[in-house]
Amino acid sequence: MEVIKVSAHSRSTAVAGAIAGIIREHGRAEVQAIGASAVNQAIKAVAIARSYLVQDEIDIVCVPEFVEVDIDGQDRTAVKLVVEPRK
Amino acid sequence: MEVIKVSAHSRSTAVAGAIAGIIREHGRAEVQAIGASAVNQAIKAVAIARSYLVQDEIDIVCVPEFVEVDIDGQDRTAVKLVVEPRK
């Protein structure tokens, strides 16, 4: 599945729209962010996506985990948020 | 229930320990953060708390939402993370 990559400059509402669309289509989304500003935008996007999905009667939760990623040949620790419907 | 307030200077591992302790005792924890650095520390703490709770066979998820809080007479928007076992 495609991972939604969030930067410090990403708009939370745009990311939220992407999350909501992927949840509707695939039932699960993955969001990846590196750095405090990007992580903040990502978690705000999940909060906003929750409101978008109320009309679909889908209640989402997120599961944060650390992942190592390669950025321009350098190892960086990213935060991955797995977003899925509440069971 | 007591809310765990996280600042930019909070240690993620200390917050993670608090989350894990409250989850073990009460089955649900609330974490509140204002600002990108604090939100980042909070979400990292949830990721770390997940690893602490593996030994208890508890798998946690978090639900982010916005809340308005009063800080020294000023309205601020905080991010609240409700942490609970995966159903």
Backbone of each chain as nested JSON, in Angstrom:
{
  "chains": [
    {"id": "A", "residues": [
      {"number": 1, "name": "MET", "atoms": {"N": [0.847, -1.214, 0.0], "CA": [0.0, 0.0, 0.0], "C": [0.874, 1.253, 0.0]}},
      {"number": 2, "name": "GLU", "atoms": {"N": [0.421, 2.267, -0.705], "CA": [1.153, 3.524, -0.768], "C": [1.186, 4.18, 0.619]}},
      {"number": 3, "name": "VAL", "atoms": {"N": [2.345, 4.734, 0.968], "CA": [2.477, 5.419, 2.248], "C": [2.311, 6.922, 2.013]}},
      {"number": 4, "name": "ILE", "atoms": {"N": [1.499, 7.569, 2.832], "CA": [1.331, 9.019, 2.744], "C": [2.504, 9.658, 3.492]}},
      {"number": 5, "name": "LYS", "atoms": {"N": [3.348, 10.365, 2.775], "CA": [4.509, 10.989, 3.413], "C": [4.181, 12.44, 3.741]}},
      {"number": 6, "name": "VAL", "atoms": {"N": [4.339, 12.787, 5.012], "CA": [3.966, 14.116, 5.49], "C": [5.225, 14.898, 5.83]}},
      {"number": 7, "name": "SER", "atoms": {"N": [5.296, 16.129, 5.365], "CA": [6.423, 16.998, 5.724], "C": [5.928, 18.118, 6.629]}},
      {"number": 8, "name": "ALA", "atoms": {"N": [6.868, 18.904, 7.12], "CA": [6.511, 20.042, 7.983], "C": [5.631, 21.039, 7.243]}},
      {"number": 9, "name": "HIS", "atoms": {"N": [5.711, 21.024, 5.913], "CA": [4.96, 22.0, 5.114], "C": [3.648, 21.443, 4.576]}},
      {"number": 10, "name": "SER", "atoms": {"N": [3.36, 20.171, 4.869], "CA": [2.1, 19.589, 4.394], "C": [0.922, 20.281, 5.067]}},
      {"number": 11, "name": "ARG", "atoms": {"N": [-0.142, 20.488, 4.294], "CA": [-1.361, 21.019, 4.907], "C": [-2.123, 19.868, 5.564]}},
      {"number": 12, "name": "SER", "atoms": {"N": [-2.486, 20.061, 6.836], "CA": [-3.164, 18.988, 7.579], "C": [-4.463, 18.581, 6.905]}},
      {"number": 13, "name": "THR", "atoms": {"N": [-5.198, 19.559, 6.361], "CA": [-6.492, 19.228, 5.756], "C": [-6.306, 18.399, 4.48]}},
      {"number": 14, "name": "ALA", "atoms": {"N": [-5.246, 18.697, 3.714], "CA": [-4.976, 17.921, 2.498], "C": [-4.586, 16.485, 2.861]}},
      {"number": 15, "name": "VAL", "atoms": {"N": [-3.737, 16.359, 3.887], "CA": [-3.344, 15.021, 4.338], "C": [-4.564, 14.271, 4.875]}},
      {"number": 16, "name": "ALA", "atoms": {"N": [-5.423, 14.993, 5.594], "CA": [-6.64, 14.382, 6.146], "C": [-7.533, 13.847, 5.025]}},
      {"number": 17, "name": "GLY", "atoms": {"N": [-7.639, 14.615, 3.943], "CA": [-8.438, 14.174, 2.805], "C": [-7.873, 12.907, 2.188]}},
      {"number": 18, "name": "ALA", "atoms": {"N": [-6.541, 12.858, 2.099], "CA": [-5.886, 11.661, 1.551], "C": [-6.123, 10.449, 2.451]}},
      {"number": 19, "name": "ILE", "atoms": {"N": [-5.996, 10.657, 3.76], "CA": [-6.23, 9.555, 4.718], "C": [-7.663, 9.041, 4.577]}},
      {"number": 20, "name": "ALA", "atoms": {"N": [-8.619, 9.975, 4.57], "CA": [-10.034, 9.579, 4.505], "C": [-10.317, 8.806, 3.213]}},
      {"number": 21, "name": "GLY", "atoms": {"N": [-9.741, 9.274, 2.095], "CA": [-9.959, 8.598, 0.816], "C": [-9.414, 7.185, 0.814]}},
      {"number": 22, "name": "ILE", "atoms": {"N": [-8.212, 7.018, 1.363], "CA": [-7.588, 5.681, 1.381], "C": [-8.329, 4.752, 2.339]}},
      {"number": 23, "name": "ILE", "atoms": {"N": [-8.777, 5.302, 3.477], "CA": [-9.549, 4.476, 4.425], "C": [-10.845, 3.993, 3.767]}},
      {"number": 24, "name": "ARG", "atoms": {"N": [-11.517, 4.911, 3.059], "CA": [-12.774, 4.515, 2.4], "C": [-12.524, 3.42, 1.376]}},
      {"number": 25, "name": "GLU", "atoms": {"N": [-11.396, 3.527, 0.652], "CA": [-11.141, 2.598, -0.441], "C": [-10.5, 1.292, 0.036]}},
      {"number": 26, "name": "HIS", "atoms": {"N": [-9.532, 1.426, 0.93], "CA": [-8.74, 0.243, 1.315], "C": [-8.951, -0.183, 2.773]}},
      {"number": 27, "name": "GLY", "atoms": {"N": [-9.577, 0.67, 3.607], "CA": [-9.833, 0.287, 4.988], "C": [-8.634, 0.43, 5.912]}},
      {"number": 28, "name": "ARG", "atoms": {"N": [-7.521, 0.981, 5.377], "CA": [-6.301, 1.098, 6.183], "C": [-5.38, 2.07, 5.476]}},
      {"number": 29, "name": "ALA", "atoms": {"N": [-4.736, 2.96, 6.232], "CA": [-3.803, 3.913, 5.628], "C": [-2.536, 3.976, 6.473]}},
      {"number": 30, "name": "GLU", "atoms": {"N": [-1.415, 4.287, 5.809], "CA": [-0.161, 4.463, 6.531], "C": [0.376, 5.857, 6.263]}},
      {"number": 31, "name": "VAL", "atoms": {"N": [0.721, 6.55, 7.339], "CA": [1.22, 7.924, 7.254], "C": [2.617, 7.941, 7.858]}},
      {"number": 32, "name": "GLN", "atoms": {"N": [3.554, 8.566, 7.172], "CA": [4.937, 8.577, 7.662], "C": [5.428, 10.014, 7.779]}},
      {"number": 33, "name": "ALA", "atoms": {"N": [6.098, 10.319, 8.896], "CA": [6.579, 11.677, 9.134], "C": [7.929, 11.637, 9.828]}},
      {"number": 34, "name": "ILE", "atoms": {"N": [8.801, 12.574, 9.451], "CA": [10.12, 12.686, 10.092], "C": [10.245, 14.084, 10.676]}},
      {"number": 35, "name": "GLY", "atoms": {"N": [10.532, 14.164, 11.962], "CA": [10.704, 15.455, 12.609], "C": [9.428, 15.934, 13.286]}},
      {"number": 36, "name": "ALA", "atoms": {"N": [9.603, 16.761, 14.318], "CA": [8.49, 17.177, 15.166], "C": [7.378, 17.882, 14.383]}},
      {"number": 37, "name": "SER", "atoms": {"N": [7.745, 18.783, 13.483], "CA": [6.717, 19.545, 12.76], "C": [5.897, 18.628, 11.863]}},
      {"number": 38, "name": "ALA", "atoms": {"N": [6.576, 17.705, 11.201], "CA": [5.882, 16.779, 10.31], "C": [4.987, 15.829, 11.104]}},
      {"number": 39, "name": "VAL", "atoms": {"N": [5.484, 15.343, 12.251], "CA": [4.68, 14.448, 13.088], "C": [3.437, 15.187, 13.588]}},
      {"number": 40, "name": "ASN", "atoms": {"N": [3.615, 16.445, 13.953], "CA": [2.483, 17.258, 14.401], "C": [1.443, 17.407, 13.29]}},
      {"number": 41, "name": "GLN", "atoms": {"N": [1.884, 17.702, 12.077], "CA": [0.949, 17.82, 10.951], "C": [0.227, 16.491, 10.716]}},
      {"number": 42, "name": "ALA", "atoms": {"N": [0.96, 15.399, 10.855], "CA": [0.381, 14.073, 10.606], "C": [-0.712, 13.737, 11.622]}},
      {"number": 43, "name": "ILE", "atoms": {"N": [-0.43, 14.025, 12.899], "CA": [-1.408, 13.639, 13.927], "C": [-2.633, 14.562, 13.849]}},
      {"number": 44, "name": "LYS", "atoms": {"N": [-2.403, 15.845, 13.506], "CA": [-3.536, 16.742, 13.291], "C": [-4.374, 16.246, 12.112]}},
      {"number": 45, "name": "ALA", "atoms": {"N": [-3.708, 15.75, 11.083], "CA": [-4.431, 15.235, 9.912], "C": [-5.317, 14.048, 10.289]}},
      {"number": 46, "name": "VAL", "atoms": {"N": [-4.817, 13.186, 11.185], "CA": [-5.639, 12.046, 11.613], "C": [-6.868, 12.539, 12.373]}},
      {"number": 47, "name": "ALA", "atoms": {"N": [-6.667, 13.555, 13.23], "CA": [-7.8, 14.115, 13.987], "C": [-8.841, 14.7, 13.025]}},
      {"number": 48, "name": "ILE", "atoms": {"N": [-8.376, 15.395, 11.984], "CA": [-9.297, 15.992, 11.001], "C": [-9.971, 14.896, 10.17]}},
      {"number": 49, "name": "ALA", "atoms": {"N": [-9.205, 13.872, 9.78], "CA": [-9.775, 12.762, 8.997], "C": [-10.901, 12.075, 9.759]}},
      {"number": 50, "name": "ARG", "atoms": {"N": [-10.766, 12.01, 11.083], "CA": [-11.839, 11.42, 11.904], "C": [-13.151, 12.144, 11.66]}},
      {"number": 51, "name": "SER", "atoms": {"N": [-13.077, 13.488, 11.598], "CA": [-14.303, 14.264, 11.389], "C": [-14.841, 14.035, 9.974]}},
      {"number": 52, "name": "TYR", "atoms": {"N": [-13.939, 13.894, 8.983], "CA": [-14.382, 13.626, 7.611], "C": [-15.109, 12.286, 7.522]}},
      {"number": 53, "name": "LEU", "atoms": {"N": [-14.676, 11.31, 8.32], "CA": [-15.199, 9.943, 8.186], "C": [-16.444, 9.683, 9.037]}},
      {"number": 54, "name": "VAL", "atoms": {"N": [-16.83, 10.688, 9.836], "CA": [-18.043, 10.546, 10.646], "C": [-19.246, 10.289, 9.735]}},
      {"number": 55, "name": "GLN", "atoms": {"N": [-19.282, 11.024, 8.598], "CA": [-20.405, 10.87, 7.659], "C": [-20.453, 9.47, 7.039]}},
      {"number": 56, "name": "ASP", "atoms": {"N": [-19.317, 8.796, 7.026], "CA": [-19.264, 7.419, 6.51], "C": [-19.469, 6.395, 7.629]}},
      {"number": 57, "name": "GLU", "atoms": {"N": [-19.715, 6.933, 8.834], "CA": [-19.87, 6.076, 10.016], "C": [-18.651, 5.18, 10.234]}},
      {"number": 58, "name": "ILE", "atoms": {"N": [-17.475, 5.748, 9.933], "CA": [-16.215, 5.041, 10.186], "C": [-15.489, 5.783, 11.299]}},
      {"number": 59, "name": "ASP", "atoms": {"N": [-15.145, 5.075, 12.356], "CA": [-14.428, 5.654, 13.492], "C": [-12.999, 5.116, 13.431]}},
      {"number": 60, "name": "ILE", "atoms": {"N": [-12.028, 6.027, 13.239], "CA": [-10.65, 5.558, 13.066], "C": [-9.806, 5.725, 14.33]}},
      {"number": 61, "name": "VAL", "atoms": {"N": [-8.815, 4.864, 14.429], "CA": [-7.801, 4.961, 15.479], "C": [-6.451, 4.93, 14.778]}},
      {"number": 62, "name": "CYS", "atoms": {"N": [-5.388, 5.305, 15.503], "CA": [-4.071, 5.181, 14.882], "C": [-3.093, 4.486, 15.813]}},
      {"number": 63, "name": "VAL", "atoms": {"N": [-2.157, 3.799, 15.197], "CA": [-1.147, 3.025, 15.916], "C": [0.22, 3.577, 15.524]}},
      {"number": 64, "name": "PRO", "atoms": {"N": [0.879, 4.289, 16.442], "CA": [2.19, 4.854, 16.101], "C": [3.317, 3.851, 16.318]}},
      {"number": 65, "name": "GLU", "atoms": {"N": [4.27, 3.854, 15.414], "CA": [5.469, 3.031, 15.598], "C": [6.656, 3.721, 14.938]}},
      {"number": 66, "name": "PHE", "atoms": {"N": [7.844, 3.324, 15.344], "CA": [9.057, 3.885, 14.758], "C": [9.496, 3.024, 13.588]}},
      {"number": 67, "name": "VAL", "atoms": {"N": [9.961, 3.658, 12.522], "CA": [10.545, 2.916, 11.4], "C": [11.819, 3.626, 10.973]}},
      {"number": 68, "name": "GLU", "atoms": {"N": [12.793, 2.825, 10.544], "CA": [14.045, 3.39, 10.022], "C": [13.888, 3.578, 8.523]}},
      {"number": 69, "name": "VAL", "atoms": {"N": [14.189, 4.761, 8.047], "CA": [14.088, 5.014, 6.606], "C": [15.398, 5.618, 6.099]}},
      {"number": 70, "name": "ASP", "atoms": {"N": [15.61, 5.437, 4.809], "CA": [16.813, 5.953, 4.164], "C": [16.446, 7.238, 3.43]}},
      {"number": 71, "name": "ILE", "atoms": {"N": [17.02, 8.358, 3.863], "CA": [16.771, 9.639, 3.205], "C": [18.102, 10.128, 2.641]}},
      {"number": 72, "name": "ASP", "atoms": {"N": [18.214, 10.107, 1.329], "CA": [19.449, 10.547, 0.668], "C": [20.681, 9.833, 1.239]}},
      {"number": 73, "name": "GLY", "atoms": {"N": [20.547, 8.527, 1.46], "CA": [21.679, 7.74, 1.927], "C": [21.918, 7.796, 3.422]}},
      {"number": 74, "name": "GLN", "atoms": {"N": [21.089, 8.563, 4.139], "CA": [21.248, 8.65, 5.6], "C": [20.09, 7.932, 6.293]}},
      {"number": 75, "name": "ASP", "atoms": {"N": [20.431, 7.206, 7.352], "CA": [19.4, 6.546, 8.142], "C": [18.687, 7.572, 9.015]}},
      {"number": 76, "name": "ARG", "atoms": {"N": [17.377, 7.623, 8.924], "CA": [16.597, 8.518, 9.782], "C": [15.489, 7.695, 10.451]}},
      {"number": 77, "name": "THR", "atoms": {"N": [15.102, 8.11, 11.634], "CA": [13.981, 7.453, 12.308], "C": [12.715, 8.244, 12.018]}},
      {"number": 78, "name": "ALA", "atoms": {"N": [11.763, 7.58, 11.414], "CA": [10.474, 8.2, 11.118], "C": [9.417, 7.655, 12.068]}},
      {"number": 79, "name": "VAL", "atoms": {"N": [8.354, 8.409, 12.219], "CA": [7.182, 7.907, 12.933], "C": [6.166, 7.474, 11.886]}},
      {"number": 80, "name": "LYS", "atoms": {"N": [5.73, 6.232, 11.981], "CA": [4.682, 5.748, 11.089], "C": [3.392, 5.628, 11.879]}},
      {"number": 81, "name": "LEU", "atoms": {"N": [2.334, 6.183, 11.336], "CA": [1.013, 6.052, 11.956], "C": [0.175, 5.131, 11.076]}},
      {"number": 82, "name": "VAL", "atoms": {"N": [-0.169, 3.986, 11.605], "CA": [-1.087, 3.097, 10.896], "C": [-2.5, 3.508, 11.31]}},
      {"number": 83, "name": "VAL", "atoms": {"N": [-3.297, 3.884, 10.328], "CA": [-4.658, 4.362, 10.608], "C": [-5.639, 3.299, 10.138]}},
      {"number": 84, "name": "GLU", "atoms": {"N": [-6.551, 2.914, 11.016], "CA": [-7.5, 1.856, 10.671], "C": [-8.799, 2.058, 11.436]}},
      {"number": 85, "name": "PRO", "atoms": {"N": [-9.87, 1.445, 10.976], "CA": [-11.129, 1.576, 11.69], "C": [-11.017, 0.954, 13.085]}},
      {"number": 86, "name": "ARG", "atoms": {"N": [-11.695, 1.543, 14.042], "CA": [-11.758, 0.942, 15.372], "C": [-12.508, -0.375, 15.251]}},
      {"number": 87, "name": "LYS", "atoms": {"N": [-11.942, -1.42, 15.805], "CA": [-12.605, -2.736, 15.687], "C": [-13.898, -2.751, 16.51]}}
    ]},
    {"id": "B", "residues": [
      {"number": 1, "name": "MET", "atoms": {"N": [-10.657, 11.173, 35.097], "CA": [-9.308, 10.589, 35.054], "C": [-8.265, 11.687, 34.862]}},
      {"number": 2, "name": "GLU", "atoms": {"N": [-7.122, 11.491, 35.482], "CA": [-6.037, 12.451, 35.352], "C": [-5.517, 12.47, 33.911]}},
      {"number": 3, "name": "VAL", "atoms": {"N": [-5.245, 13.671, 33.407], "CA": [-4.705, 13.815, 32.062], "C": [-3.181, 13.962, 32.165]}},
      {"number": 4, "name": "ILE", "atoms": {"N": [-2.446, 13.214, 31.352], "CA": [-0.993, 13.336, 31.3], "C": [-0.661, 14.517, 30.401]}},
      {"number": 5, "name": "LYS", "atoms": {"N": [-0.097, 15.57, 30.982], "CA": [0.233, 16.75, 30.187], "C": [1.684, 16.676, 29.737]}},
      {"number": 6, "name": "VAL", "atoms": {"N": [1.877, 16.764, 28.434], "CA": [3.208, 16.614, 27.855], "C": [3.679, 17.969, 27.325]}},
      {"number": 7, "name": "SER", "atoms": {"N": [4.917, 18.319, 27.642], "CA": [5.498, 19.553, 27.106], "C": [6.622, 19.191, 26.133]}},
      {"number": 8, "name": "ALA", "atoms": {"N": [7.166, 20.208, 25.497], "CA": [8.279, 20.002, 24.558], "C": [9.489, 19.406, 25.267]}},
      {"number": 9, "name": "HIS", "atoms": {"N": [9.562, 19.627, 26.583], "CA": [10.725, 19.166, 27.343], "C": [10.492, 17.83, 28.055]}},
      {"number": 10, "name": "SER", "atoms": {"N": [9.297, 17.269, 27.912], "CA": [9.019, 15.975, 28.55], "C": [9.871, 14.89, 27.91]}},
      {"number": 11, "name": "ARG", "atoms": {"N": [10.356, 13.969, 28.719], "CA": [11.072, 12.818, 28.165], "C": [10.047, 11.789, 27.7]}},
      {"number": 12, "name": "SER", "atoms": {"N": [10.197, 11.344, 26.46], "CA": [9.23, 10.399, 25.885], "C": [9.14, 9.118, 26.699]}},
      {"number": 13, "name": "THR", "atoms": {"N": [10.292, 8.636, 27.185], "CA": [10.283, 7.37, 27.926], "C": [9.545, 7.524, 29.267]}},
      {"number": 14, "name": "ALA", "atoms": {"N": [9.678, 8.694, 29.896], "CA": [8.966, 8.93, 31.156], "C": [7.463, 8.996, 30.913]}},
      {"number": 15, "name": "VAL", "atoms": {"N": [7.083, 9.688, 29.841], "CA": [5.657, 9.777, 29.502], "C": [5.131, 8.381, 29.145]}},
      {"number": 16, "name": "ALA", "atoms": {"N": [5.952, 7.612, 28.421], "CA": [5.556, 6.251, 28.045], "C": [5.306, 5.39, 29.281]}},
      {"number": 17, "name": "GLY", "atoms": {"N": [6.17, 5.54, 30.281], "CA": [5.992, 4.799, 31.528], "C": [4.692, 5.173, 32.216]}},
      {"number": 18, "name": "ALA", "atoms": {"N": [4.367, 6.461, 32.194], "CA": [3.124, 6.929, 32.809], "C": [1.914, 6.363, 32.058]}},
      {"number": 19, "name": "ILE", "atoms": {"N": [1.987, 6.408, 30.724], "CA": [0.874, 5.869, 29.917], "C": [0.685, 4.38, 30.229]}},
      {"number": 20, "name": "ALA", "atoms": {"N": [1.796, 3.633, 30.214], "CA": [1.701, 2.18, 30.44], "C": [1.109, 1.885, 31.82]}},
      {"number": 21, "name": "GLY", "atoms": {"N": [1.531, 2.651, 32.821], "CA": [1.028, 2.441, 34.181], "C": [-0.469, 2.697, 34.286]}},
      {"number": 22, "name": "ILE", "atoms": {"N": [-0.919, 3.781, 33.661], "CA": [-2.344, 4.128, 33.723], "C": [-3.185, 3.124, 32.927]}},
      {"number": 23, "name": "ILE", "atoms": {"N": [-2.649, 2.678, 31.785], "CA": [-3.374, 1.673, 30.983], "C": [-3.53, 0.379, 31.802]}},
      {"number": 24, "name": "ARG", "atoms": {"N": [-2.439, -0.028, 32.462], "CA": [-2.512, -1.267, 33.267], "C": [-3.548, -1.132, 34.376]}},
      {"number": 25, "name": "GLU", "atoms": {"N": [-3.605, 0.066, 34.988], "CA": [-4.477, 0.247, 36.158], "C": [-5.921, 0.564, 35.77]}},
      {"number": 26, "name": "HIS", "atoms": {"N": [-6.059, 1.461, 34.765], "CA": [-7.399, 1.959, 34.444], "C": [-7.915, 1.525, 33.074]}},
      {"number": 27, "name": "GLY", "atoms": {"N": [-7.0, 1.008, 32.216], "CA": [-7.444, 0.54, 30.9], "C": [-7.618, 1.632, 29.871]}},
      {"number": 28, "name": "ARG", "atoms": {"N": [-7.29, 2.879, 30.248], "CA": [-7.477, 4.012, 29.328], "C": [-6.654, 5.183, 29.857]}},
      {"number": 29, "name": "ALA", "atoms": {"N": [-5.978, 5.895, 28.961], "CA": [-5.185, 7.057, 29.386], "C": [-5.448, 8.218, 28.446]}},
      {"number": 30, "name": "GLU", "atoms": {"N": [-5.321, 9.436, 28.969], "CA": [-5.462, 10.62, 28.131], "C": [-4.186, 11.436, 28.216]}},
      {"number": 31, "name": "VAL", "atoms": {"N": [-3.665, 11.805, 27.037], "CA": [-2.427, 12.559, 26.949], "C": [-2.74, 13.868, 26.231]}},
      {"number": 32, "name": "GLN", "atoms": {"N": [-2.255, 14.978, 26.783], "CA": [-2.56, 16.282, 26.182], "C": [-1.266, 17.028, 25.874]}},
      {"number": 33, "name": "ALA", "atoms": {"N": [-1.202, 17.625, 24.677], "CA": [0.004, 18.341, 24.27], "C": [-0.371, 19.585, 23.475]}},
      {"number": 34, "name": "ILE", "atoms": {"N": [0.404, 20.644, 23.669], "CA": [0.195, 21.885, 22.917], "C": [1.493, 22.226, 22.189]}},
      {"number": 35, "name": "GLY", "atoms": {"N": [1.39, 22.386, 20.882], "CA": [2.566, 22.739, 20.09], "C": [3.229, 21.517, 19.48]}},
      {"number": 36, "name": "ALA", "atoms": {"N": [3.928, 21.747, 18.351], "CA": [4.483, 20.649, 17.566], "C": [5.456, 19.788, 18.358]}},
      {"number": 37, "name": "SER", "atoms": {"N": [6.347, 20.399, 19.128], "CA": [7.354, 19.619, 19.851], "C": [6.706, 18.727, 20.903]}},
      {"number": 38, "name": "ALA", "atoms": {"N": [5.717, 19.278, 21.588], "CA": [5.03, 18.511, 22.628], "C": [4.214, 17.375, 22.014]}},
      {"number": 39, "name": "VAL", "atoms": {"N": [3.549, 17.653, 20.891], "CA": [2.758, 16.614, 20.216], "C": [3.683, 15.488, 19.748]}},
      {"number": 40, "name": "ASN", "atoms": {"N": [4.851, 15.866, 19.24], "CA": [5.839, 14.872, 18.812], "C": [6.292, 14.001, 19.984]}},
      {"number": 41, "name": "GLN", "atoms": {"N": [6.582, 14.624, 21.114], "CA": [6.985, 13.843, 22.288], "C": [5.864, 12.9, 22.717]}},
      {"number": 42, "name": "ALA", "atoms": {"N": [4.629, 13.392, 22.634], "CA": [3.473, 12.599, 23.075], "C": [3.286, 11.36, 22.197]}},
      {"number": 43, "name": "ILE", "atoms": {"N": [3.397, 11.544, 20.882], "CA": [3.139, 10.41, 19.983], "C": [4.294, 9.412, 20.064]}},
      {"number": 44, "name": "LYS", "atoms": {"N": [5.521, 9.929, 20.248], "CA": [6.643, 9.015, 20.461], "C": [6.438, 8.214, 21.753]}},
      {"number": 45, "name": "ALA", "atoms": {"N": [5.892, 8.876, 22.769], "CA": [5.633, 8.199, 24.038], "C": [4.622, 7.064, 23.857]}},
      {"number": 46, "name": "VAL", "atoms": {"N": [3.619, 7.276, 23.017], "CA": [2.63, 6.214, 22.782], "C": [3.294, 5.029, 22.076]}},
      {"number": 47, "name": "ALA", "atoms": {"N": [4.17, 5.342, 21.102], "CA": [4.879, 4.266, 20.397], "C": [5.75, 3.471, 21.374]}},
      {"number": 48, "name": "ILE", "atoms": {"N": [6.415, 4.156, 22.292], "CA": [7.262, 3.48, 23.29], "C": [6.405, 2.686, 24.279]}},
      {"number": 49, "name": "ALA", "atoms": {"N": [5.281, 3.272, 24.699], "CA": [4.38, 2.59, 25.645], "C": [3.868, 1.28, 25.047]}},
      {"number": 50, "name": "ARG", "atoms": {"N": [3.675, 1.254, 23.721], "CA": [3.241, 0.011, 23.071], "C": [4.242, -1.098, 23.345]}},
      {"number": 51, "name": "SER", "atoms": {"N": [5.545, -0.756, 23.271], "CA": [6.561, -1.787, 23.497], "C": [6.569, -2.211, 24.965]}},
      {"number": 52, "name": "TYR", "atoms": {"N": [6.326, -1.246, 25.883], "CA": [6.274, -1.602, 27.311], "C": [5.12, -2.566, 27.605]}},
      {"number": 53, "name": "LEU", "atoms": {"N": [4.019, -2.415, 26.865], "CA": [2.803, -3.177, 27.186], "C": [2.73, -4.531, 26.47]}},
      {"number": 54, "name": "VAL", "atoms": {"N": [3.712, -4.793, 25.604], "CA": [3.749, -6.091, 24.921], "C": [3.826, -7.214, 25.952]}},
      {"number": 55, "name": "GLN", "atoms": {"N": [4.642, -6.993, 27.008], "CA": [4.804, -8.01, 28.047], "C": [3.502, -8.269, 28.808]}},
      {"number": 56, "name": "ASP", "atoms": {"N": [2.596, -7.271, 28.798], "CA": [1.291, -7.442, 29.454], "C": [0.248, -7.968, 28.46]}},
      {"number": 57, "name": "GLU", "atoms": {"N": [0.716, -8.224, 27.227], "CA": [-0.193, -8.667, 26.156], "C": [-1.324, -7.674, 25.938]}},
      {"number": 58, "name": "ILE", "atoms": {"N": [-0.977, -6.379, 26.071], "CA": [-1.947, -5.31, 25.792], "C": [-1.462, -4.571, 24.551]}},
      {"number": 59, "name": "ASP", "atoms": {"N": [-2.332, -4.481, 23.547], "CA": [-2.003, -3.793, 22.299], "C": [-2.81, -2.487, 22.292]}},
      {"number": 60, "name": "ILE", "atoms": {"N": [-2.105, -1.352, 22.307], "CA": [-2.828, -0.081, 22.413], "C": [-2.928, 0.652, 21.068]}},
      {"number": 61, "name": "VAL", "atoms": {"N": [-3.984, 1.446, 20.976], "CA": [-4.176, 2.356, 19.846], "C": [-4.424, 3.74, 20.428]}},
      {"number": 62, "name": "CYS", "atoms": {"N": [-4.317, 4.771, 19.595], "CA": [-4.652, 6.095, 20.109], "C": [-5.6, 6.823, 19.179]}},
      {"number": 63, "name": "VAL", "atoms": {"N": [-6.415, 7.66, 19.77], "CA": [-7.432, 8.429, 19.052], "C": [-7.131, 9.912, 19.277]}},
      {"number": 64, "name": "PRO", "atoms": {"N": [-6.658, 10.605, 18.232], "CA": [-6.334, 12.021, 18.405], "C": [-7.561, 12.909, 18.211]}},
      {"number": 65, "name": "GLU", "atoms": {"N": [-7.669, 13.945, 19.031], "CA": [-8.727, 14.934, 18.829], "C": [-8.246, 16.293, 19.311]}},
      {"number": 66, "name": "PHE", "atoms": {"N": [-8.898, 17.327, 18.84], "CA": [-8.546, 18.678, 19.27], "C": [-9.388, 19.06, 20.488]}},
      {"number": 67, "name": "VAL", "atoms": {"N": [-8.769, 19.745, 21.434], "CA": [-9.515, 20.285, 22.578], "C": [-9.063, 21.711, 22.847]}},
      {"number": 68, "name": "GLU", "atoms": {"N": [-9.994, 22.548, 23.255], "CA": [-9.66, 23.923, 23.619], "C": [-9.326, 23.962, 25.101]}},
      {"number": 69, "name": "VAL", "atoms": {"N": [-8.196, 24.536, 25.429], "CA": [-7.805, 24.616, 26.836], "C": [-7.445, 26.069, 27.186]}},
      {"number": 70, "name": "ASP", "atoms": {"N": [-7.555, 26.373, 28.447], "CA": [-7.23, 27.712, 28.934], "C": [-5.848, 27.672, 29.574]}},
      {"number": 71, "name": "ILE", "atoms": {"N": [-4.908, 28.403, 28.97], "CA": [-3.553, 28.477, 29.523], "C": [-3.299, 29.929, 29.928]}},
      {"number": 72, "name": "ASP", "atoms": {"N": [-3.234, 30.166, 31.225], "CA": [-3.002, 31.525, 31.736], "C": [-3.997, 32.523, 31.148]}},
      {"number": 73, "name": "GLY", "atoms": {"N": [-5.26, 32.124, 31.076], "CA": [-6.307, 33.034, 30.601], "C": [-6.43, 33.117, 29.093]}},
      {"number": 74, "name": "GLN", "atoms": {"N": [-5.565, 32.389, 28.363], "CA": [-5.642, 32.408, 26.899], "C": [-6.162, 31.077, 26.368]}},
      {"number": 75, "name": "ASP", "atoms": {"N": [-7.036, 31.15, 25.368], "CA": [-7.534, 29.933, 24.73], "C": [-6.46, 29.362, 23.818]}},
      {"number": 76, "name": "ARG", "atoms": {"N": [-6.132, 28.102, 24.011], "CA": [-5.165, 27.422, 23.132], "C": [-5.794, 26.12, 22.639]}},
      {"number": 77, "name": "THR", "atoms": {"N": [-5.41, 25.708, 21.457], "CA": [-5.87, 24.423, 20.94], "C": [-4.821, 23.373, 21.253]}},
      {"number": 78, "name": "ALA", "atoms": {"N": [-5.248, 22.374, 21.992], "CA": [-4.347, 21.271, 22.332], "C": [-4.741, 20.036, 21.526]}},
      {"number": 79, "name": "VAL", "atoms": {"N": [-3.796, 19.121, 21.396], "CA": [-4.11, 17.806, 20.831], "C": [-4.241, 16.841, 21.999]}},
      {"number": 80, "name": "LYS", "atoms": {"N": [-5.375, 16.168, 22.057], "CA": [-5.572, 15.14, 23.081], "C": [-5.489, 13.774, 22.406]}},
      {"number": 81, "name": "LEU", "atoms": {"N": [-4.682, 12.906, 22.995], "CA": [-4.587, 11.526, 22.5], "C": [-5.248, 10.618, 23.53]}},
      {"number": 82, "name": "VAL", "atoms": {"N": [-6.346, 10.003, 23.143], "CA": [-6.96, 9.005, 24.011], "C": [-6.317, 7.671, 23.677]}},
      {"number": 83, "name": "VAL", "atoms": {"N": [-5.699, 7.062, 24.681], "CA": [-4.986, 5.796, 24.477], "C": [-5.792, 4.683, 25.127]}},
      {"number": 84, "name": "GLU", "atoms": {"N": [-6.046, 3.631, 24.373], "CA": [-6.87, 2.538, 24.896], "C": [-6.465, 1.227, 24.237]}},
      {"number": 85, "name": "PRO", "atoms": {"N": [-6.806, 0.107, 24.839], "CA": [-6.483, -1.176, 24.215], "C": [-7.24, -1.324, 22.898]}},
      {"number": 86, "name": "ARG", "atoms": {"N": [-6.614, -1.968, 21.933], "CA": [-7.284, -2.277, 20.684], "C": [-8.42, -3.235, 21.012]}},
      {"number": 87, "name": "LYS", "atoms": {"N": [-9.594, -2.93, 20.528], "CA": [-10.757, -3.786, 20.835], "C": [-10.631, -5.124, 20.122]}}
    ]}
  ]
}
